[in-house]
Amino acid sequence: MGVPEDLLAAAKQCLSERGYARTTVRDIVAVSGSNLAAINYHFRSKDALLTQAMIEVTREAIDEVLKAFPDDSQEWFEAFWAELIESFRANPMVWRTNVETLAQASHLPEVRARLAEGQALAQHELGKRLPGQGAAGAQVLLTLVIGLLVRWQIDPDNAPTAHDLAAGIRSV
């Protein structure tokens, strides 16, 4: 691996161990074995590096969720939520860091722009998998994903289950 890859791997590790707000450039440098200047040279800022790391880790987690998408269009909705909720349980720091990064977006235009790119990509990927729904359905689904993520971070014991979500959507 080269220096940028080492920095990204270190940033992912630091995000997992410390979260977005508590990760410092010194933490990343200590884990990567690089120097402080390498962060600015390769990524322009700590925030840009952490955002890139968060986007990659989140993409990996979402890819795992999407692999479990069933082919049967009657069953896809509840199965999707069940798989996503399982990912919340299995990878809590990935998702907690995701919410922390979202909170930083209003203060950091570069982070906001990268997150917007990530959301557009996620929406596109969801749209490709929705049976007959396309972009409009994907936009709603992504909004529900973000809302569920926030609910899970605040009160996982009382957040809706996959069955609750499927039944609730049918009732609406």
Secondary structure by P-SEA (a helix, b strand, c coil): ccaaaaaaaaaaaaaaccccccccaaaaaaaacccaaaaaaccccaaaaaaaaaaaaaaaaaaaaaaacccccccaaaaaaaaaaaaaaacaaaaaaaaaaaaaccccaaaaaaaaaaaaaaaaaaaaccccccaaaaaaaaaaaaaaaaaaaccccccccaaaaaaaaaac
